[in-house]
Amino acid sequence: MIRELQLPADLRAMLEAVRHAGRPRLVGGGVRDWLLGLAPKDFDIEIGGTDFETLHRVLAPFGPTDVIGRSFGVIKVWSRESGAEYDFSLPRRESKSGAGHRGFAVEPDPTLSDAEAAARRDFTVNAIAVDPFTHALIDPHGGREDLHRRLLRHTSAAFVEDPLRVLRAFQLAARFNLTLAPATAALCRGIAGAFAELPVERVWGEWEKWAVKSQKPSLGLTVLEETGWLAHFPEVAALRGTPQEPEWHPEGDVFTHTQHCCDALAALAEWQSSDAARRRLLMFAVLAHDFGKPSTTVRAEKRGALRWVSPGHESAGGPLARSFLRRIGAPLDLDPPVGALVVHHLAHHHGQTQFSNTSVRRLARRLAPATIDDLAIVMHADSNGRPPLPSHEIHARIDELIARAHALQLADAAPKPIILGRHLIQLGMEPGPEFTPVIEAAFEAQLDGAFADEAGGVAWVKEFRRKA
């Protein structure tokens, strides 16, 4: 039994007005989300049986409209009552007219039937419409059954005309726990060469949705592998087949481990409660945390036996994480924190028997603008990505690091230098080139615990200058 679709009052009023001019249908992702038991975040409305001018005239009283999509038959309405934005569109025909994601001739056609209008959509789960008054489903392509089967299947052979749909499959599979239909995977393999036609900003858009909204990120990576599109992301592709020592990684190779880690991250309450920016940072850090293993993994003696080891893979992974982020068009401000988390993701293995105040201060400094709290989440995901191996000792070690960082008030921020230029001026120094080495030396001493407040810092500078 499907619960009744609840619509905002202002949208209901618009639909009541529109129904006298045409045939309104709720379409797209909002319908999909409703059928999955999720609260729809976007409402898209397709209106058959009317023309653009009539539709615009009917909607204009409800708020400001944007008719920039006139050639596509799209009108955006900003509700005067709630401020919400709604998209109203006419059914349209699309035909391939050039290369790439944008190479389409689009022609609004109000005479199209529901089935004809749905045929242009990418996947059957996105090709379900609802009559907003009777709540009847209009599902000519079997999308509801595919949702029940958790199957992502193309709507028509025209799927291959838009290569971006492969990356949409990648993020949709991860977000909604879907697997790709074999026939759809075959179509995707056939257009793998069209990846180069995609603008990098569109590539980034799909990767960002994967990083922020996934329930099961591993399923997205599986789609990339099944379709042959993993090759377009060589830093990730290289993980497949890179061996790991079974005693420490019974789950398999580095690609499989990374899939488990990404899923483990998505299951953590700390990730789920984070805002979109932090989710994105953490997911890309976990995805990239072992990028350095393919180039560093060797068979060597350790603990009295020959084993697969990857010495130095953390530092090797930093530059690869940055090259991957550039490849997918990520914002530049992601490079430093993702790189830092990758390089230091094993800090809990390489530390002292107990974390010293100095080591925690220096770690917090090296991680900035990421934080020790961020690093701990990455470490927990990495540790949980080795099923069925228990990780109680590792988690205890991570918790010890977090406890020390919180005690030092450094869990969510890097240490800031206490001694600044104004302190040197107060001590009688003239501003100039000699300021920098003194300030840097003072900061290093602060990190080592030589002082913890301004008075102690000033005393340290006096002694430092006396000995110079």
C-alpha positions in Angstrom: 0.0 0.0 0.0 1.5 3.3 -1.1 0.9 6.2 1.3 -0.8 9.2 -0.1 1.5 11.7 -1.8 1.5 14.9 0.3 1.8 18.1 -1.7 2.4 21.6 -0.4 -0.7 23.8 -0.4 0.8 26.3 -2.8 1.6 23.6 -5.3 -1.9 22.1 -5.0 -3.3 25.5 -5.8 -1.1 25.8 -8.9 -2.2 22.3 -10.0 -5.8 23.1 -9.6 -5.4 26.1 -11.9 -3.3 24.2 -14.4 -5.8 21.3 -14.7 -8.3 23.5 -16.4 -5.7 24.2 -19.1 -4.0 20.9 -19.6 -3.1 17.5 -18.2 -0.8 17.8 -15.1 1.5 14.9 -14.1 4.0 14.7 -11.3 7.2 13.2 -12.8 10.8 12.3 -12.2 12.8 11.9 -9.0 10.1 13.2 -6.7 7.9 10.3 -7.7 10.7 7.8 -7.4 11.5 9.0 -3.9 7.8 8.9 -2.8 7.6 5.2 -4.0 10.7 4.5 -2.0 9.1 5.9 1.1 11.3 9.0 1.1 10.1 12.6 1.4 10.3 14.1 -2.0 12.5 17.2 -2.1 11.7 18.3 -5.6 8.4 18.4 -7.4 8.5 18.5 -11.2 5.3 18.8 -13.1 4.7 17.9 -16.8 1.7 19.4 -18.5 0.3 17.8 -21.6 -2.5 19.1 -23.8 -1.7 22.8 -23.6 0.8 25.3 -25.1 3.5 27.4 -23.6 1.8 30.7 -23.6 -1.4 29.3 -21.9 0.7 27.6 -19.3 2.6 30.7 -18.5 -0.5 32.8 -18.3 -2.1 30.4 -15.8 1.0 30.2 -13.6 1.9 33.9 -13.6 -0.5 34.9 -10.7 1.3 32.5 -8.3 4.6 34.2 -8.3 7.6 35.3 -10.4 8.3 33.0 -13.4 11.4 32.3 -15.4 10.8 31.4 -19.0 14.5 31.1 -19.9 13.6 27.5 -20.8 11.0 28.5 -23.4 12.8 26.5 -26.2 12.6 23.5 -23.9 9.1 24.2 -22.8 10.1 24.8 -19.2 8.7 27.4 -16.8 10.1 27.9 -13.3 7.7 29.4 -10.7 8.8 30.9 -7.4 5.8 30.6 -5.2 4.7 33.9 -3.8 3.2 32.1 -0.8 6.2 29.9 0.3 9.2 31.0 -1.8 9.5 27.4 -3.1 10.6 26.8 -6.6 8.6 24.5 -9.0 9.4 23.4 -12.5 6.5 23.1 -15.0 7.3 21.7 -18.4 5.6 20.6 -21.6 6.2 17.0 -22.9 9.0 17.1 -25.4 10.7 15.2 -28.1 14.5 14.9 -28.2 16.7 13.9 -31.2 20.4 13.5 -31.3 21.9 16.4 -33.3 25.6 16.5 -32.2 28.2 15.0 -29.9 28.1 15.0 -26.1 25.6 15.6 -23.4 24.3 18.8 -24.9 24.0 17.6 -28.5 20.2 17.3 -28.7 17.5 19.0 -30.6 14.6 19.5 -28.2 11.0 20.3 -29.3 8.1 20.7 -26.9 5.1 18.7 -28.0 1.9 19.0 -25.9 0.3 16.2 -28.0 2.6 13.4 -26.7 0.9 10.7 -24.7 2.1 9.8 -21.2 4.0 6.8 -22.6 5.7 8.8 -25.3 6.7 11.5 -22.9 8.2 8.9 -20.4 10.2 7.2 -23.2 12.8 10.1 -23.3 13.7 9.6 -19.6 16.9 7.8 -18.7 15.9 5.0 -16.4 12.5 3.3 -15.8 12.6 4.3 -12.1 12.6 7.9 -13.2 9.9 7.4 -15.9 7.0 7.0 -13.5 4.3 9.7 -13.4 1.5 10.3 -11.0 -1.9 12.0 -11.6 -1.9 14.5 -8.7 -5.6 14.4 -8.3 -6.4 10.6 -8.5 -2.9 9.5 -7.3 -2.9 6.9 -10.1 0.5 5.7 -11.2 1.3 6.0 -14.9 4.1 3.6 -15.4 4.4 2.4 -19.0 8.0 1.1 -18.6 7.7 -0.9 -15.4 9.6 1.4 -13.2 7.7 0.5 -10.0 8.5 -3.1 -10.4 12.2 -2.2 -11.1 12.2 -0.2 -7.9 10.8 -3.2 -6.0 13.6 -5.4 -7.5 16.2 -2.6 -6.9 17.1 -2.7 -10.6 18.4 0.2 -12.6 17.3 -0.3 -16.2 17.3 2.0 -19.2 14.0 3.1 -20.6 14.8 2.9 -24.3 17.6 2.4 -26.8 18.0 6.2 -27.0 19.8 5.8 -23.6 23.1 5.7 -25.5 22.6 9.1 -27.0 23.6 10.8 -23.7 26.8 9.4 -22.1 26.2 11.4 -18.9 23.6 8.7 -18.1 26.3 6.3 -17.3 27.5 8.5 -14.5 23.9 9.1 -13.4 23.7 5.3 -13.1 26.8 5.3 -11.0 25.5 7.8 -8.4 21.8 6.5 -8.5 22.9 3.0 -7.8 24.9 4.2 -4.7 22.1 6.5 -3.5 19.2 4.1 -3.8 20.8 0.7 -3.3 20.3 -0.4 -7.0 22.1 -2.8 -9.2 22.5 -2.2 -13.0 20.5 -4.4 -15.4 22.9 -6.5 -17.6 21.5 -5.1 -20.8 21.9 -1.6 -19.5 25.5 -2.3 -18.5 26.2 -3.6 -22.1 24.8 -0.3 -23.5 27.1 1.6 -21.2 30.1 -0.4 -22.3 29.3 0.4 -25.9 29.6 4.2 -25.3 32.6 4.2 -23.0 34.5 6.1 -25.6 32.1 9.0 -25.3 33.3 9.9 -21.9 35.6 12.5 -23.4 32.6 14.4 -24.7 31.4 15.2 -21.2 32.1 18.6 -19.7 34.1 18.2 -16.6 31.6 20.2 -14.5 29.0 17.6 -15.4 31.3 14.8 -14.4 31.9 16.5 -11.1 28.2 16.9 -10.5 27.6 13.2 -10.6 30.7 12.4 -8.4 29.5 15.0 -5.9 26.1 13.4 -5.6 27.8 10.0 -5.1 30.1 11.5 -2.3 27.3 13.3 -0.5 24.1 11.2 -0.9 25.2 7.6 -1.1 23.6 4.9 1.0 25.9 2.2 -0.5 28.8 3.8 -2.3 30.2 0.5 -3.3 27.4 -0.1 -5.7 28.3 3.0 -7.6 31.9 1.8 -7.9 30.5 -1.6 -9.1 28.6 0.2 -11.8 31.8 1.9 -13.0 33.5 -1.5 -13.2 30.7 -3.3 -14.9 30.4 -0.6 -17.6 34.1 -0.3 -18.3 33.9 3.3 -17.2 36.3 2.7 -14.3 39.1 3.0 -16.8 38.3 6.8 -17.0 39.4 7.1 -13.4 42.8 5.3 -13.4 43.6 6.1 -9.7 40.6 4.1 -8.7 40.9 1.4 -11.5 44.5 0.6 -10.3 43.1 -0.6 -7.0 41.5 -3.6 -8.7 44.0 -6.6 -8.6 46.4 -4.9 -6.1 46.8 -7.7 -3.5 46.7 -7.3 0.3 48.0 -9.6 3.0 45.0 -11.9 3.8 45.9 -12.0 7.5 45.2 -8.3 7.7 42.8 -7.9 4.8 40.7 -11.1 4.4 38.2 -9.2 2.3 40.3 -9.2 -0.8 42.2 -6.8 -3.0 42.5 -3.0 -2.5 39.5 -2.2 -4.7 37.2 -4.5 -2.6 38.7 -3.1 0.6 37.9 0.5 -0.6 34.4 -0.5 -1.4 33.9 -1.8 2.1 35.5 1.3 3.6 33.2 3.6 1.6 30.2 1.6 2.8 31.5 1.6 6.3 31.8 5.4 6.2 28.2 5.9 4.9 27.0 3.7 7.9 28.7 5.9 10.5 26.5 8.2 12.5 29.1 10.9 12.4 29.0 10.9 8.6 25.3 10.8 8.3 24.9 13.8 10.7 27.5 15.9 8.9 26.7 18.6 6.4 27.2 18.1 2.7 30.6 19.7 2.6 32.0 17.5 5.3 30.4 14.3 3.9 32.0 15.1 0.5 35.4 15.6 2.1 35.3 12.4 4.1 34.0 10.2 1.3 36.7 11.3 -1.1 39.3 10.9 1.6 38.2 7.3 2.2 37.9 6.6 -1.5 41.5 7.8 -2.0 43.1 6.6 1.2 44.9 3.6 -0.5 45.6 5.2 -3.9 49.3 4.8 -3.1 49.1 1.0 -2.7 49.3 0.0 -6.4 52.7 1.6 -6.8 54.2 0.5 -3.4 52.9 -3.0 -2.9 55.6 -5.7 -2.8 56.2 -9.2 -1.4 58.6 -8.8 1.5 59.5 -10.5 4.8 57.6 -9.2 7.8 57.0 -10.9 11.2 59.0 -13.9 10.0 57.1 -14.6 6.8 56.7 -13.4 3.2 53.8 -11.0 3.1 52.2 -8.4 0.9 53.2 -5.0 2.2 52.8 -1.4 1.0 55.5 0.7 2.6 55.0 4.4 2.2 51.6 4.1 0.5 50.2 6.9 2.6 52.6 9.6 1.3 52.4 8.1 -2.2 48.6 8.5 -2.1 48.5 12.2 -1.5 49.5 13.4 -5.0 47.3 10.7 -6.6 44.3 11.9 -4.6 44.9 15.4 -5.9 45.3 14.2 -9.5 42.0 12.3 -9.2 40.2 15.3 -7.8 41.5 17.4 -10.7 40.4 14.7 -13.2 36.8 14.8 -11.9 36.6 18.6 -11.7 36.4 18.9 -7.9 36.7 22.4 -6.3 40.3 23.2 -5.7 39.7 23.7 -1.9 39.2 20.0 -1.6 42.8 19.2 -2.5 44.5 20.1 0.7 42.2 18.4 3.3 41.7 15.3 1.2 45.4 15.0 0.6 46.2 15.5 4.2 43.7 12.9 5.4 45.1 10.4 2.9 48.8 11.0 3.9 48.0 10.7 7.6 45.3 8.0 7.6 47.7 5.6 9.5 48.8 8.0 12.1 47.3 5.7 14.8 49.6 2.9 13.6 52.8 4.8 13.4 52.6 6.7 16.7 54.2 6.1 20.1 52.9 3.7 22.6 50.8 6.6 23.9 50.0 9.7 22.0 52.0 12.6 23.4 50.8 16.2 23.5 53.5 17.2 21.1 52.6 14.4 18.5 48.9 15.4 18.7 49.7 19.1 18.2 51.9 18.4 15.2 49.4 16.0 13.7 46.6 18.6 14.0 48.9 21.2 12.3 49.8 18.8 9.4 46.1 17.9 8.8 44.9 21.5 8.5 42.4 22.5 7.1 41.2 18.9 7.9 40.9 18.0 11.6 41.7 15.2 13.9 38.0 14.6 14.2 37.9 14.2 10.4 40.9 11.8 10.5 39.3 9.7 13.2 36.2 9.1 11.0 38.4 8.1 8.1 40.4 5.8 10.4 37.2 4.1 11.7 35.9 3.6 8.1 39.3 2.1 7.1 39.3 -0.2 10.1 35.7 -1.3 9.5 36.5 -2.1 5.8 38.1 -5.4 6.6 35.2 -7.8 7.2 35.0 -10.1 9.0 38.2 -9.0 10.9 37.3 -7.4 14.2 39.0 -4.1 14.9 38.5 -3.5 18.7 42.1 -2.7 19.4 42.3 -0.3 16.4 39.2 1.5 17.5 40.5 1.8 21.0 43.7 3.4 19.6 41.6 5.9 17.5 39.5 6.8 20.6 42.7 7.4 22.5 43.9 9.8 19.9 40.5 11.6 19.9 40.5 11.8 23.7 44.0 13.4 23.7 43.0 15.8 21.0 39.9 16.9 22.8 41.9 17.4 26.0 44.2 19.7 24.1 41.2 21.4 22.4 42.6 20.3 19.0 40.0 17.8 17.8 38.3 20.2 15.4 41.0 22.8 14.8 44.7 23.1 14.2 46.9 24.8 16.9 47.4 28.6 16.3 50.6 30.3 17.0 50.6 32.2 20.3 53.6 34.5 19.5 52.8 37.0 16.7 54.5 40.0 15.3 52.9 42.4 17.8 54.6 40.5 20.6 58.0 41.0 19.0 57.3 44.7 18.6 56.4 44.9 22.3 59.8 43.4 23.0 61.5 46.2 21.0 62.2 44.4 17.7 61.8 46.4 14.5 59.5 44.8 11.9 61.6 43.2 9.2 63.0 39.9 7.8 64.2 38.7 11.2 60.6 38.5 12.4 59.8 35.3 10.5 62.5 33.0 11.9 61.7 34.0 15.4 57.9 33.5 15.0 58.5 30.1 13.3 60.9 29.0 16.1 58.4 30.1 18.7 55.7 28.1 17.1 57.8 25.0 16.9 58.6 25.4 20.6 54.9 25.9 21.4 54.1 22.6 19.5 56.8 20.9 21.6 55.1 22.2 24.8 57.7 24.8 25.8 54.9 27.2 26.6 51.1 27.4 26.5 50.2 31.0 26.9 51.3 34.5 26.0 53.3 35.1 29.1 55.2 31.9 28.6 55.7 32.6 25.0 57.1 36.1 25.6 59.5 34.6 28.2 60.6 32.0 25.7 61.3 34.6 23.0 63.4 36.7 25.5 65.5 33.6 26.3 65.7 32.6 22.6 67.0 36.0 21.7 69.5 36.0 24.6 71.0 32.8 23.3 71.0 33.8 19.7 
